[in-house]
Each structure stands twice: as C-alpha cells, then as structure tokens.
Amino acid sequence: MDPEVARLVDIQAIRVLSALYNRAVDEGDADAFASVFTEDGRFETLGPSGPIIRQGREALEEMATRAPRNQLHTTTDAVVTVDGDKAQQVCSLACFKRPERVGELPSIVVGHYEDELIRTPAGWKFTLRRATAWF
C-alpha cells in the first residue's frame, strides 16, 4: 500500500475508534468502552476537582458503568500523527447534558483529549486518553 494511503487509513481508523469510545461511554457499554483501550490502558480526567485516573480493564469498565446516561460526547478537529505502530491524537471535546425539563437548554462541557495510541493485532487502541475539560 502507498505510504500516504496507509497513513490516511490509520488516521481514519483512529477517528472511528474515537467515535466508538464516545458511543460506548454514552450508552454505558462497559465492554465496548474498555475494548478501545489496551489491557493496561489509562484514562485521566483533569478538571476543577483535580485529576481522576482509571487504569486497566476492570477500572475502565467500572468507569463506563457509572457514567451518566444523559450525556452525548462528540469530538472534532482531530489532529492525528502516526509514527509506525504508535500514534498521537489531539481533538476537541463537547459533552452535552440533556436537560431535565422540557424547554430547558442542554448544558455543555467543552475541552480536549490528548491521546496516545498503539497498533495492536486487533487494530488501534488507546494506551492513554487524557481529558481536560472546561466547565
């Protein structure tokens, strides 16, 4: 395969992985959520209450199980750098919280992800996903 085509295929695969992450956390699908990470994958949230760190399949599954079901995560503006079997991604994050009452506007949390990924036999996986959010 042409190297530029291979790079574009990798970038698209990483963007699809990000979309699968978003859907899994919004749906509370613990298995699907943990499956986008390596077995020792790490998720870090940096927010106003300080860092929250989850590492390893069990901790990641628990995180997805406890995530609120009234949210919709989206990612945009991805910049992906592929270097062999490793990659980095930086993308913007918008998380919409559904209103509790009809007529209310959704609240929005914005921020960005800084990701480290590795190519595995099963495809690209996050080794680290760091979320910084501005509330």
A tleap script that builds the chain and sets N, CA, C and O, in Angstrom:
source leaprc.protein.ff14SB
mol = sequence {
  NMET ASP PRO GLU VAL ALA ARG LEU VAL ASP
  ILE GLN ALA ILE ARG VAL LEU SER ALA LEU
  TYR ASN ARG ALA VAL ASP GLU GLY ASP ALA
  ASP ALA PHE ALA SER VAL PHE THR GLU ASP
  GLY ARG PHE GLU THR LEU GLY PRO SER GLY
  PRO ILE ILE ARG GLN GLY ARG GLU ALA LEU
  GLU GLU MET ALA THR ARG ALA PRO ARG ASN
  GLN LEU HIE THR THR THR ASP ALA VAL VAL
  THR VAL ASP GLY ASP LYS ALA GLN GLN VAL
  CYS SER LEU ALA CYS PHE LYS ARG PRO GLU
  ARG VAL GLY GLU LEU PRO SER ILE VAL VAL
  GLY HIE TYR GLU ASP GLU LEU ILE ARG THR
  PRO ALA GLY TRP LYS PHE THR LEU ARG ARG
  ALA THR ALA TRP CPHE
}
set mol.1.N position { 0.847 -1.175 0.000 }
set mol.1.CA position { 0.000 0.000 0.000 }
set mol.1.C position { 0.895 1.242 0.000 }
set mol.1.O position { 1.922 1.279 0.678 }
set mol.2.N position { 0.502 2.228 -0.748 }
set mol.2.CA position { 1.202 3.511 -0.785 }
set mol.2.C position { 1.286 4.072 0.641 }
set mol.2.O position { 0.286 4.040 1.358 }
set mol.3.N position { 2.448 4.586 1.075 }
set mol.3.CA position { 2.607 5.088 2.449 }
set mol.3.C position { 1.604 6.187 2.822 }
set mol.3.O position { 1.115 6.214 3.952 }
set mol.4.N position { 1.297 7.085 1.892 }
set mol.4.CA position { 0.335 8.147 2.206 }
set mol.4.C position { -1.072 7.582 2.375 }
set mol.4.O position { -1.819 8.022 3.249 }
set mol.5.N position { -1.429 6.618 1.549 }
set mol.5.CA position { -2.738 5.969 1.689 }
set mol.5.C position { -2.795 5.224 3.017 }
set mol.5.O position { -3.809 5.281 3.713 }
set mol.6.N position { -1.725 4.529 3.374 }
set mol.6.CA position { -1.671 3.798 4.643 }
set mol.6.C position { -1.830 4.756 5.824 }
set mol.6.O position { -2.521 4.440 6.792 }
set mol.7.N position { -1.193 5.918 5.746 }
set mol.7.CA position { -1.309 6.928 6.814 }
set mol.7.C position { -2.747 7.405 6.939 }
set mol.7.O position { -3.263 7.535 8.049 }
set mol.8.N position { -3.395 7.665 5.818 }
set mol.8.CA position { -4.791 8.123 5.842 }
set mol.8.C position { -5.728 7.044 6.376 }
set mol.8.O position { -6.687 7.350 7.085 }
set mol.9.N position { -5.457 5.792 6.041 }
set mol.9.CA position { -6.251 4.678 6.569 }
set mol.9.C position { -6.092 4.608 8.092 }
set mol.9.O position { -7.072 4.411 8.810 }
set mol.10.N position { -4.863 4.770 8.583 }
set mol.10.CA position { -4.624 4.762 10.025 }
set mol.10.C position { -5.361 5.910 10.714 }
set mol.10.O position { -5.979 5.715 11.760 }
set mol.11.N position { -5.295 7.092 10.133 }
set mol.11.CA position { -5.971 8.251 10.722 }
set mol.11.C position { -7.476 8.001 10.794 }
set mol.11.O position { -8.103 8.290 11.813 }
set mol.12.N position { -8.054 7.473 9.731 }
set mol.12.CA position { -9.488 7.183 9.745 }
set mol.12.C position { -9.821 6.134 10.797 }
set mol.12.O position { -10.835 6.255 11.484 }
set mol.13.N position { -8.996 5.119 10.936 }
set mol.13.CA position { -9.240 4.077 11.939 }
set mol.13.C position { -9.204 4.671 13.354 }
set mol.13.O position { -9.988 4.267 14.213 }
set mol.14.N position { -8.316 5.609 13.594 }
set mol.14.CA position { -8.220 6.258 14.905 }
set mol.14.C position { -9.438 7.137 15.146 }
set mol.14.O position { -9.937 7.193 16.270 }
set mol.15.N position { -9.920 7.813 14.140 }
set mol.15.CA position { -11.139 8.629 14.292 }
set mol.15.C position { -12.365 7.744 14.570 }
set mol.15.O position { -13.227 8.106 15.371 }
set mol.16.N position { -12.434 6.594 13.910 }
set mol.16.CA position { -13.524 5.652 14.189 }
set mol.16.C position { -13.411 5.142 15.629 }
set mol.16.O position { -14.426 5.013 16.314 }
set mol.17.N position { -12.207 4.853 16.090 }
set mol.17.CA position { -12.004 4.423 17.469 }
set mol.17.C position { -12.528 5.477 18.443 }
set mol.17.O position { -13.151 5.138 19.449 }
set mol.18.N position { -12.278 6.750 18.148 }
set mol.18.CA position { -12.784 7.837 18.991 }
set mol.18.C position { -14.313 7.853 19.016 }
set mol.18.O position { -14.915 8.070 20.068 }
set mol.19.N position { -14.935 7.626 17.870 }
set mol.19.CA position { -16.402 7.584 17.807 }
set mol.19.C position { -16.942 6.393 18.603 }
set mol.19.O position { -17.958 6.516 19.288 }
set mol.20.N position { -16.269 5.243 18.517 }
set mol.20.CA position { -16.696 4.069 19.284 }
set mol.20.C position { -16.588 4.338 20.787 }
set mol.20.O position { -17.445 3.920 21.566 }
set mol.21.N position { -15.531 5.035 21.179 }
set mol.21.CA position { -15.357 5.446 22.582 }
set mol.21.C position { -16.548 6.297 23.018 }
set mol.21.O position { -17.155 6.038 24.058 }
set mol.22.N position { -16.883 7.320 22.212 }
set mol.22.CA position { -17.985 8.221 22.560 }
set mol.22.C position { -19.287 7.448 22.751 }
set mol.22.O position { -19.985 7.635 23.747 }
set mol.23.N position { -19.603 6.599 21.813 }
set mol.23.CA position { -20.867 5.844 21.888 }
set mol.23.C position { -20.874 4.895 23.075 }
set mol.23.O position { -21.887 4.765 23.763 }
set mol.24.N position { -19.744 4.229 23.321 }
set mol.24.CA position { -19.689 3.267 24.428 }
set mol.24.C position { -19.908 3.958 25.772 }
set mol.24.O position { -20.661 3.455 26.606 }
set mol.25.N position { -19.265 5.097 25.992 }
set mol.25.CA position { -19.427 5.784 27.279 }
set mol.25.C position { -20.845 6.348 27.402 }
set mol.25.O position { -21.425 6.302 28.487 }
set mol.26.N position { -21.411 6.874 26.327 }
set mol.26.CA position { -22.769 7.423 26.394 }
set mol.26.C position { -23.814 6.340 26.638 }
set mol.26.O position { -24.828 6.593 27.288 }
set mol.27.N position { -23.575 5.142 26.124 }
set mol.27.CA position { -24.521 4.038 26.284 }
set mol.27.C position { -24.231 3.186 27.517 }
set mol.27.O position { -24.999 2.278 27.835 }
set mol.28.N position { -23.137 3.467 28.210 }
set mol.28.CA position { -22.776 2.680 29.379 }
set mol.28.C position { -22.368 1.262 29.041 }
set mol.28.O position { -22.526 0.358 29.863 }
set mol.29.N position { -21.845 1.054 27.842 }
set mol.29.CA position { -21.415 -0.271 27.399 }
set mol.29.C position { -19.985 -0.498 27.882 }
set mol.29.O position { -19.021 -0.145 27.203 }
set mol.30.N position { -19.867 -1.092 29.065 }
set mol.30.CA position { -18.570 -1.239 29.721 }
set mol.30.C position { -17.592 -2.053 28.892 }
set mol.30.O position { -16.417 -1.697 28.800 }
set mol.31.N position { -18.053 -3.138 28.289 }
set mol.31.CA position { -17.164 -3.980 27.494 }
set mol.31.C position { -16.653 -3.225 26.268 }
set mol.31.O position { -15.456 -3.243 25.980 }
set mol.32.N position { -17.564 -2.558 25.544 }
set mol.32.CA position { -17.161 -1.796 24.361 }
set mol.32.C position { -16.227 -0.653 24.745 }
set mol.32.O position { -15.270 -0.366 24.027 }
set mol.33.N position { -16.499 0.000 25.872 }
set mol.33.CA position { -15.658 1.099 26.331 }
set mol.33.C position { -14.249 0.610 26.625 }
set mol.33.O position { -13.275 1.191 26.148 }
set mol.34.N position { -14.138 -0.454 27.407 }
set mol.34.CA position { -12.809 -0.973 27.763 }
set mol.34.C position { -12.078 -1.512 26.538 }
set mol.34.O position { -10.847 -1.508 26.500 }
set mol.35.N position { -12.824 -1.975 25.538 }
set mol.35.CA position { -12.188 -2.591 24.368 }
set mol.35.C position { -11.466 -1.597 23.469 }
set mol.35.O position { -10.675 -2.014 22.623 }
set mol.36.N position { -11.710 -0.292 23.624 }
set mol.36.CA position { -10.981 0.683 22.812 }
set mol.36.C position { -9.614 1.018 23.419 }
set mol.36.O position { -8.824 1.752 22.825 }
set mol.37.N position { -9.350 0.473 24.607 }
set mol.37.CA position { -8.075 0.663 25.300 }
set mol.37.C position { -7.275 -0.633 25.269 }
set mol.37.O position { -7.843 -1.712 25.105 }
set mol.38.N position { -5.958 -0.528 25.426 }
set mol.38.CA position { -5.139 -1.707 25.662 }
set mol.38.C position { -5.500 -2.257 27.046 }
set mol.38.O position { -6.156 -1.576 27.834 }
set mol.39.N position { -5.073 -3.479 27.337 }
set mol.39.CA position { -5.399 -4.100 28.635 }
set mol.39.C position { -4.942 -3.242 29.817 }
set mol.39.O position { -5.602 -3.215 30.856 }
set mol.40.N position { -3.815 -2.544 29.661 }
set mol.40.CA position { -3.316 -1.682 30.729 }
set mol.40.C position { -3.583 -0.204 30.429 }
set mol.40.O position { -2.930 0.680 30.984 }
set mol.41.N position { -4.550 0.051 29.545 }
set mol.41.CA position { -4.860 1.417 29.131 }
set mol.41.C position { -5.222 2.309 30.307 }
set mol.41.O position { -5.662 1.847 31.360 }
set mol.42.N position { -5.022 3.602 30.090 }
set mol.42.CA position { -5.200 4.583 31.166 }
set mol.42.C position { -6.062 5.735 30.669 }
set mol.42.O position { -5.874 6.234 29.560 }
set mol.43.N position { -7.016 6.153 31.511 }
set mol.43.CA position { -7.836 7.316 31.241 }
set mol.43.C position { -7.612 8.307 32.373 }
set mol.43.O position { -7.675 7.948 33.549 }
set mol.44.N position { -7.347 9.570 32.004 }
set mol.44.CA position { -7.153 10.623 33.001 }
set mol.44.C position { -8.100 11.778 32.678 }
set mol.44.O position { -8.227 12.192 31.526 }
set mol.45.N position { -8.752 12.281 33.702 }
set mol.45.CA position { -9.566 13.482 33.564 }
set mol.45.C position { -8.928 14.568 34.408 }
set mol.45.O position { -8.648 14.363 35.589 }
set mol.46.N position { -8.701 15.703 33.813 }
set mol.46.CA position { -8.173 16.849 34.541 }
set mol.46.C position { -9.259 17.917 34.552 }
set mol.46.O position { -9.537 18.539 33.527 }
set mol.47.N position { -9.861 18.123 35.693 }
set mol.47.CA position { -10.951 19.085 35.801 }
set mol.47.C position { -10.821 19.913 37.060 }
set mol.47.O position { -9.796 19.854 37.739 }
set mol.48.N position { -11.848 20.685 37.380 }
set mol.48.CA position { -11.769 21.605 38.521 }
set mol.48.C position { -11.626 20.893 39.859 }
set mol.48.O position { -11.123 21.491 40.811 }
set mol.49.N position { -12.049 19.639 39.965 }
set mol.49.CA position { -11.934 18.925 41.236 }
set mol.49.C position { -10.650 18.098 41.320 }
set mol.49.O position { -10.472 17.306 42.245 }
set mol.50.N position { -9.763 18.288 40.350 }
set mol.50.CA position { -8.495 17.576 40.373 }
set mol.50.C position { -8.508 16.388 39.441 }
set mol.50.O position { -9.512 16.125 38.779 }
set mol.51.N position { -7.385 15.655 39.381 }
set mol.51.CA position { -7.287 14.541 38.436 }
set mol.51.C position { -8.061 13.309 38.901 }
set mol.51.O position { -8.136 13.008 40.092 }
set mol.52.N position { -8.628 12.614 37.932 }
set mol.52.CA position { -9.235 11.302 38.146 }
set mol.52.C position { -8.520 10.362 37.188 }
set mol.52.O position { -8.434 10.635 35.991 }
set mol.53.N position { -8.012 9.262 37.711 }
set mol.53.CA position { -7.235 8.327 36.891 }
set mol.53.C position { -7.851 6.939 37.003 }
set mol.53.O position { -8.128 6.455 38.101 }
set mol.54.N position { -8.060 6.311 35.862 }
set mol.54.CA position { -8.535 4.929 35.794 }
set mol.54.C position { -7.567 4.170 34.894 }
set mol.54.O position { -7.277 4.608 33.781 }
set mol.55.N position { -7.069 3.038 35.374 }
set mol.55.CA position { -6.133 2.255 34.569 }
set mol.55.C position { -6.478 0.778 34.661 }
set mol.55.O position { -6.802 0.262 35.730 }
set mol.56.N position { -6.400 0.107 33.510 }
set mol.56.CA position { -6.675 -1.313 33.428 }
set mol.56.C position { -8.134 -1.589 33.086 }
set mol.56.O position { -9.016 -0.766 33.331 }
set mol.57.N position { -8.358 -2.739 32.528 }
set mol.57.CA position { -9.676 -3.090 32.005 }
set mol.57.C position { -10.786 -2.986 33.058 }
set mol.57.O position { -11.841 -2.412 32.788 }
set mol.58.N position { -10.556 -3.530 34.239 }
set mol.58.CA position { -11.593 -3.516 35.270 }
set mol.58.C position { -11.984 -2.094 35.666 }
set mol.58.O position { -13.171 -1.784 35.775 }
set mol.59.N position { -11.001 -1.238 35.880 }
set mol.59.CA position { -11.281 0.148 36.270 }
set mol.59.C position { -11.997 0.904 35.150 }
set mol.59.O position { -12.878 1.721 35.414 }
set mol.60.N position { -11.617 0.630 33.902 }
set mol.60.CA position { -12.261 1.297 32.770 }
set mol.60.C position { -13.708 0.826 32.604 }
set mol.60.O position { -14.591 1.630 32.303 }
set mol.61.N position { -13.953 -0.468 32.799 }
set mol.61.CA position { -15.323 -0.978 32.727 }
set mol.61.C position { -16.196 -0.349 33.805 }
set mol.61.O position { -17.340 0.022 33.546 }
set mol.62.N position { -15.654 -0.232 35.010 }
set mol.62.CA position { -16.401 0.388 36.105 }
set mol.62.C position { -16.720 1.849 35.782 }
set mol.62.O position { -17.818 2.329 36.062 }
set mol.63.N position { -15.764 2.539 35.201 }
set mol.63.CA position { -15.973 3.940 34.826 }
set mol.63.C position { -17.152 4.064 33.859 }
set mol.63.O position { -18.015 4.923 34.036 }
set mol.64.N position { -17.186 3.215 32.847 }
set mol.64.CA position { -18.272 3.277 31.858 }
set mol.64.C position { -19.611 2.916 32.481 }
set mol.64.O position { -20.637 3.494 32.122 }
set mol.65.N position { -19.611 1.979 33.398 }
set mol.65.CA position { -20.848 1.564 34.060 }
set mol.65.C position { -21.432 2.702 34.882 }
set mol.65.O position { -22.652 2.847 34.969 }
set mol.66.N position { -20.572 3.504 35.483 }
set mol.66.CA position { -21.026 4.602 36.355 }
set mol.66.C position { -21.295 5.920 35.622 }
set mol.66.O position { -21.827 6.860 36.211 }
set mol.67.N position { -20.930 5.986 34.347 }
set mol.67.CA position { -21.109 7.239 33.599 }
set mol.67.C position { -22.601 7.570 33.459 }
set mol.67.O position { -23.415 6.674 33.241 }
set mol.68.N position { -22.957 8.843 33.583 }
set mol.68.CA position { -24.363 9.236 33.427 }
set mol.68.C position { -24.893 8.879 32.033 }
set mol.68.O position { -24.152 8.930 31.051 }
set mol.69.N position { -26.157 8.523 31.957 }
set mol.69.CA position { -26.779 8.147 30.677 }
set mol.69.C position { -27.445 9.330 29.978 }
set mol.69.O position { -28.083 9.166 28.938 }
set mol.70.N position { -27.296 10.495 30.543 }
set mol.70.CA position { -27.958 11.672 29.967 }
set mol.70.C position { -26.966 12.581 29.245 }
set mol.70.O position { -27.169 13.793 29.173 }
set mol.71.N position { -25.893 11.994 28.710 }
set mol.71.CA position { -24.860 12.783 28.043 }
set mol.71.C position { -24.648 12.319 26.611 }
set mol.71.O position { -24.962 11.189 26.236 }
set mol.72.N position { -24.104 13.237 25.834 }
set mol.72.CA position { -23.718 12.929 24.460 }
set mol.72.C position { -22.335 13.523 24.232 }
set mol.72.O position { -22.172 14.743 24.223 }
set mol.73.N position { -21.339 12.657 24.049 }
set mol.73.CA position { -19.958 13.085 23.797 }
set mol.73.C position { -19.720 13.210 22.296 }
set mol.73.O position { -20.145 12.351 21.523 }
set mol.74.N position { -19.048 14.269 21.887 }
set mol.74.CA position { -18.631 14.430 20.500 }
set mol.74.C position { -17.183 14.908 20.478 }
set mol.74.O position { -16.728 15.595 21.393 }
set mol.75.N position { -16.470 14.536 19.422 }
set mol.75.CA position { -15.105 15.005 19.244 }
set mol.75.C position { -14.952 15.573 17.837 }
set mol.75.O position { -15.528 15.060 16.878 }
set mol.76.N position { -14.171 16.632 17.735 }
set mol.76.CA position { -13.961 17.306 16.453 }
set mol.76.C position { -12.522 17.781 16.357 }
set mol.76.O position { -11.749 17.680 17.310 }
set mol.77.N position { -12.183 18.297 15.193 }
set mol.77.CA position { -10.894 18.971 14.963 }
set mol.77.C position { -9.690 18.099 15.315 }
set mol.77.O position { -8.707 18.586 15.874 }
set mol.78.N position { -9.770 16.824 14.989 }
set mol.78.CA position { -8.687 15.895 15.339 }
set mol.78.C position { -7.429 16.175 14.524 }
set mol.78.O position { -7.483 16.388 13.312 }
set mol.79.N position { -6.310 16.168 15.215 }
set mol.79.CA position { -5.003 16.191 14.577 }
set mol.79.C position { -4.318 14.898 15.011 }
set mol.79.O position { -4.017 14.703 16.189 }
set mol.80.N position { -4.080 14.022 14.039 }
set mol.80.CA position { -3.517 12.698 14.308 }
set mol.80.C position { -2.131 12.621 13.683 }
set mol.80.O position { -1.942 12.973 12.519 }
set mol.81.N position { -1.167 12.158 14.469 }
set mol.81.CA position { 0.189 11.936 13.995 }
set mol.81.C position { 0.512 10.457 14.160 }
set mol.81.O position { 0.474 9.925 15.270 }
set mol.82.N position { 0.829 9.797 13.053 }
set mol.82.CA position { 1.146 8.371 13.076 }
set mol.82.C position { 2.648 8.208 12.874 }
set mol.82.O position { 3.236 8.788 11.961 }
set mol.83.N position { 3.251 7.411 13.741 }
set mol.83.CA position { 4.673 7.101 13.638 }
set mol.83.C position { 4.833 5.596 13.780 }
set mol.83.O position { 5.006 5.085 14.887 }
set mol.84.N position { 4.775 4.887 12.655 }
set mol.84.CA position { 4.864 3.430 12.685 }
set mol.84.C position { 3.651 2.824 13.359 }
set mol.84.O position { 2.522 2.995 12.899 }
set mol.85.N position { 3.893 2.102 14.472 }
set mol.85.CA position { 2.808 1.451 15.211 }
set mol.85.C position { 2.351 2.257 16.418 }
set mol.85.O position { 1.634 1.744 17.278 }
set mol.86.N position { 2.764 3.516 16.483 }
set mol.86.CA position { 2.331 4.417 17.551 }
set mol.86.C position { 1.686 5.643 16.916 }
set mol.86.O position { 1.998 6.008 15.783 }
set mol.87.N position { 0.792 6.264 17.656 }
set mol.87.CA position { 0.133 7.466 17.156 }
set mol.87.C position { -0.236 8.367 18.326 }
set mol.87.O position { -0.331 7.937 19.476 }
set mol.88.N position { -0.439 9.627 17.988 }
set mol.88.CA position { -0.945 10.609 18.942 }
set mol.88.C position { -2.101 11.334 18.283 }
set mol.88.O position { -2.112 11.547 17.071 }
set mol.89.N position { -3.069 11.707 19.097 }
set mol.89.CA position { -4.215 12.466 18.608 }
set mol.89.C position { -4.539 13.550 19.626 }
set mol.89.O position { -4.514 13.318 20.835 }
set mol.90.N position { -4.840 14.726 19.117 }
set mol.90.CA position { -5.388 15.803 19.933 }
set mol.90.C position { -6.688 16.204 19.253 }
set mol.90.O position { -6.715 16.466 18.051 }
set mol.91.N position { -7.766 16.249 20.031 }
set mol.91.CA position { -9.046 16.637 19.442 }
set mol.91.C position { -9.868 17.403 20.460 }
set mol.91.O position { -9.660 17.292 21.668 }
set mol.92.N position { -10.810 18.185 19.944 }
set mol.92.CA position { -11.707 18.950 20.799 }
set mol.92.C position { -12.845 18.059 21.275 }
set mol.92.O position { -13.239 17.116 20.589 }
set mol.93.N position { -13.362 18.366 22.447 }
set mol.93.CA position { -14.433 17.603 23.076 }
set mol.93.C position { -15.592 18.536 23.401 }
set mol.93.O position { -15.388 19.641 23.902 }
set mol.94.N position { -16.801 18.086 23.115 }
set mol.94.CA position { -18.018 18.748 23.595 }
set mol.94.C position { -18.895 17.651 24.167 }
set mol.94.O position { -19.194 16.666 23.492 }
set mol.95.N position { -19.302 17.825 25.399 }
set mol.95.CA position { -20.183 16.869 26.054 }
set mol.95.C position { -21.467 17.609 26.418 }
set mol.95.O position { -21.461 18.549 27.213 }
set mol.96.N position { -22.557 17.165 25.821 }
set mol.96.CA position { -23.860 17.783 26.036 }
set mol.96.C position { -24.632 16.979 27.074 }
set mol.96.O position { -24.733 15.757 26.970 }
set mol.97.N position { -25.173 17.664 28.069 }
set mol.97.CA position { -26.019 17.022 29.062 }
set mol.97.C position { -27.470 17.360 28.734 }
set mol.97.O position { -27.846 18.529 28.641 }
set mol.98.N position { -28.279 16.310 28.562 }
set mol.98.CA position { -29.689 16.534 28.241 }
set mol.98.C position { -30.371 17.286 29.376 }
set mol.98.O position { -30.107 17.031 30.551 }
set mol.99.N position { -31.247 18.211 29.013 }
set mol.99.CA position { -31.964 18.956 30.058 }
set mol.99.C position { -32.924 18.031 30.819 }
set mol.99.O position { -33.394 17.021 30.294 }
set mol.100.N position { -33.194 18.409 32.065 }
set mol.100.CA position { -34.098 17.606 32.886 }
set mol.100.C position { -35.558 17.946 32.624 }
set mol.100.O position { -36.444 17.131 32.878 }
set mol.101.N position { -35.809 19.154 32.114 }
set mol.101.CA position { -37.184 19.576 31.862 }
set mol.101.C position { -37.336 20.046 30.425 }
set mol.101.O position { -36.404 20.579 29.823 }
set mol.102.N position { -38.520 19.839 29.897 }
set mol.102.CA position { -38.833 20.324 28.552 }
set mol.102.C position { -38.685 21.843 28.538 }
set mol.102.O position { -39.130 22.530 29.457 }
set mol.103.N position { -38.063 22.347 27.500 }
set mol.103.CA position { -37.881 23.785 27.356 }
set mol.103.C position { -36.550 24.300 27.855 }
set mol.103.O position { -36.155 25.415 27.512 }
set mol.104.N position { -35.842 23.511 28.663 }
set mol.104.CA position { -34.510 23.910 29.121 }
set mol.104.C position { -33.490 23.615 28.031 }
set mol.104.O position { -33.674 22.707 27.220 }
set mol.105.N position { -32.430 24.381 28.022 }
set mol.105.CA position { -31.331 24.129 27.086 }
set mol.105.C position { -30.360 23.124 27.688 }
set mol.105.O position { -30.192 23.068 28.906 }
set mol.106.N position { -29.722 22.333 26.836 }
set mol.106.CA position { -28.721 21.400 27.372 }
set mol.106.C position { -27.508 22.167 27.894 }
set mol.106.O position { -27.160 23.226 27.373 }
set mol.107.N position { -26.871 21.620 28.925 }
set mol.107.CA position { -25.609 22.206 29.371 }
set mol.107.C position { -24.487 21.555 28.570 }
set mol.107.O position { -24.614 20.430 28.088 }
set mol.108.N position { -23.402 22.282 28.443 }
set mol.108.CA position { -22.296 21.810 27.620 }
set mol.108.C position { -20.993 21.927 28.404 }
set mol.108.O position { -20.713 22.950 29.030 }
set mol.109.N position { -20.214 20.866 28.356 }
set mol.109.CA position { -18.847 20.879 28.867 }
set mol.109.C position { -17.949 20.761 27.648 }
set mol.109.O position { -18.163 19.902 26.793 }
set mol.110.N position { -16.955 21.613 27.568 }
set mol.110.CA position { -16.029 21.563 26.437 }
set mol.110.C position { -14.620 21.334 26.962 }
set mol.110.O position { -14.320 21.595 28.127 }
set mol.111.N position { -13.769 20.843 26.079 }
set mol.111.CA position { -12.389 20.601 26.453 }
set mol.111.C position { -11.654 19.947 25.304 }
set mol.111.O position { -11.987 20.152 24.137 }
set mol.112.N position { -10.657 19.161 25.645 }
set mol.112.CA position { -9.939 18.432 24.603 }
set mol.112.C position { -9.364 17.133 25.161 }
set mol.112.O position { -9.193 16.967 26.369 }
set mol.113.N position { -9.076 16.233 24.250 }
set mol.113.CA position { -8.409 14.984 24.561 }
set mol.113.C position { -6.999 15.035 24.005 }
set mol.113.O position { -6.760 15.572 22.923 }
set mol.114.N position { -6.078 14.476 24.753 }
set mol.114.CA position { -4.722 14.207 24.284 }
set mol.114.C position { -4.551 12.702 24.387 }
set mol.114.O position { -4.596 12.141 25.481 }
set mol.115.N position { -4.356 12.054 23.257 }
set mol.115.CA position { -4.357 10.593 23.198 }
set mol.115.C position { -3.008 10.037 22.760 }
set mol.115.O position { -2.302 10.624 21.941 }
set mol.116.N position { -2.678 8.889 23.332 }
set mol.116.CA position { -1.561 8.072 22.853 }
set mol.116.C position { -2.164 6.738 22.465 }
set mol.116.O position { -2.955 6.161 23.210 }
set mol.117.N position { -1.783 6.248 21.285 }
set mol.117.CA position { -2.348 5.011 20.757 }
set mol.117.C position { -1.260 4.082 20.268 }
set mol.117.O position { -0.135 4.496 19.986 }
set mol.118.N position { -1.626 2.805 20.173 }
set mol.118.CA position { -0.716 1.807 19.647 }
set mol.118.C position { -1.504 0.883 18.721 }
set mol.118.O position { -2.678 0.589 18.948 }
set mol.119.N position { -0.820 0.439 17.678 }
set mol.119.CA position { -1.432 -0.521 16.766 }
set mol.119.C position { -1.284 -1.917 17.389 }
set mol.119.O position { -0.184 -2.321 17.768 }
set mol.120.N position { -2.385 -2.638 17.489 }
set mol.120.CA position { -2.391 -3.993 18.031 }
set mol.120.C position { -2.883 -4.941 16.935 }
set mol.120.O position { -3.341 -4.477 15.891 }
set mol.121.N position { -2.799 -6.240 17.145 }
set mol.121.CA position { -3.364 -7.168 16.158 }
set mol.121.C position { -4.861 -6.935 15.910 }
set mol.121.O position { -5.377 -7.263 14.842 }
set mol.122.N position { -5.552 -6.366 16.907 }
set mol.122.CA position { -6.988 -6.078 16.775 }
set mol.122.C position { -7.254 -4.675 16.240 }
set mol.122.O position { -8.412 -4.272 16.125 }
set mol.123.N position { -6.207 -3.925 15.910 }
set mol.123.CA position { -6.370 -2.557 15.416 }
set mol.123.C position { -5.822 -1.551 16.412 }
set mol.123.O position { -5.187 -1.921 17.400 }
set mol.124.N position { -6.074 -0.277 16.144 }
set mol.124.CA position { -5.590 0.794 17.014 }
set mol.124.C position { -6.325 0.771 18.350 }
set mol.124.O position { -7.526 0.508 18.402 }
set mol.125.N position { -5.586 1.052 19.444 }
set mol.125.CA position { -6.141 1.116 20.798 }
set mol.125.C position { -5.511 2.290 21.528 }
set mol.125.O position { -4.364 2.654 21.271 }
set mol.126.N position { -6.275 2.878 22.439 }
set mol.126.CA position { -5.734 3.918 23.309 }
set mol.126.C position { -4.860 3.273 24.377 }
set mol.126.O position { -5.268 2.306 25.022 }
set mol.127.N position { -3.658 3.809 24.562 }
set mol.127.CA position { -2.861 3.454 25.732 }
set mol.127.C position { -3.065 4.504 26.811 }
set mol.127.O position { -2.966 4.217 28.004 }
set mol.128.N position { -3.355 5.735 26.371 }
set mol.128.CA position { -3.650 6.842 27.279 }
set mol.128.C position { -4.639 7.775 26.606 }
set mol.128.O position { -4.472 8.153 25.446 }
set mol.129.N position { -5.663 8.137 27.346 }
set mol.129.CA position { -6.597 9.171 26.892 }
set mol.129.C position { -6.712 10.150 28.043 }
set mol.129.O position { -7.205 9.807 29.117 }
set mol.130.N position { -6.253 11.374 27.810 }
set mol.130.CA position { -6.260 12.418 28.837 }
set mol.130.C position { -7.287 13.471 28.427 }
set mol.130.O position { -7.179 14.077 27.361 }
set mol.131.N position { -8.273 13.678 29.278 }
set mol.131.CA position { -9.317 14.665 29.002 }
set mol.131.C position { -9.112 15.876 29.895 }
set mol.131.O position { -8.972 15.748 31.111 }
set mol.132.N position { -9.094 17.038 29.288 }
set mol.132.CA position { -9.086 18.289 30.038 }
set mol.132.C position { -10.376 18.999 29.674 }
set mol.132.O position { -10.644 19.258 28.501 }
set mol.133.N position { -11.174 19.312 30.684 }
set mol.133.CA position { -12.484 19.914 30.434 }
set mol.133.C position { -12.570 21.278 31.109 }
set mol.133.O position { -12.018 21.510 32.184 }
set mol.134.N position { -13.289 22.168 30.429 }
set mol.134.CA position { -13.582 23.494 30.966 }
set mol.134.C position { -15.078 23.570 31.176 }
set mol.134.O position { -15.839 23.500 30.211 }
set mol.135.N position { -15.513 23.711 32.404 }
set mol.135.CA position { -16.931 23.676 32.728 }
set mol.135.C position { -17.548 25.050 32.640 }
set mol.135.O position { -18.745 25.206 32.883 }
savepdb mol mol.pdb
quit
